[in-house]
């Protein structure tokens, strides 16, 4: 089962992404707790791409989202034409520090790394391609 979606690089498109993901996951009978995790990863990654991946002077762009589902695995891919950025190269957030001592940023990527089972990134044809997978249990 597969689904592809093209979204404008605007935060207003986030609800469309999450609604489409929910519909796709429900049709595939993915357990609700796993659905929440997948939607949280999409929310975090899409929001970061739109908020930090483009300069104000950049032209409008489409973010391509692919979803695929087998009996045991969900895979999501986000493909954007923003600034080159590999989230997997970012330092691990230090969650042992009290909140007031932590630097701003990095917790979203930390969350994504901890919720997913597989992550990959590549820069291809001037586009960021981020892929994540989750086991369906």
TAHU-V289257 format. One record per pair of residues at least 24 apart in sequence whose C-alpha atoms are under 7 Angstrom apart, sorted by sequence separation. I is the first residue (numbers start at 1). J is the second residue. D is the distance in whole Angstrom. If there is no record, write none. Layout:
<<I J D> <I J D>>
This chain:
<<54 82 5> <14 43 7> <53 82 5> <54 83 6> <53 83 5> <86 121 6> <11 47 7> <11 50 6> <10 50 6> <9 50 5> <85 128 7> <84 128 6> <81 126 6> <82 127 7> <81 127 4> <82 128 7> <80 127 5> <81 128 6> <79 127 6> <80 128 5> <79 128 6> <80 129 7> <79 129 4> <9 60 7> <78 129 6> <79 130 6> <9 61 6> <77 129 7> <78 130 5> <8 61 6> <9 62 6> <77 130 6> <78 131 6> <8 62 5> <9 63 6> <77 131 4> <7 62 5> <8 63 6> <76 131 6> <77 132 7> <6 62 6> <7 63 5> <76 132 5> <6 63 6> <7 64 6> <75 132 6> <76 133 6> <6 64 5> <75 133 4> <5 64 6> <6 65 6> <74 133 5> <75 134 7> <5 65 5> <73 133 7> <74 134 5> <4 65 6> <5 66 6> <73 134 6> <74 135 6> <4 66 4> <73 135 4> <74 136 7> <3 66 6> <4 67 6> <72 135 6> <73 136 5> <3 67 5> <44 108 6> <72 136 5> <2 67 6> <3 68 6> <2 68 4> <1 68 6> <2 69 6> <1 69 5> <1 70 7> <41 112 6> <37 115 7> <34 136 7> <30 136 7>>
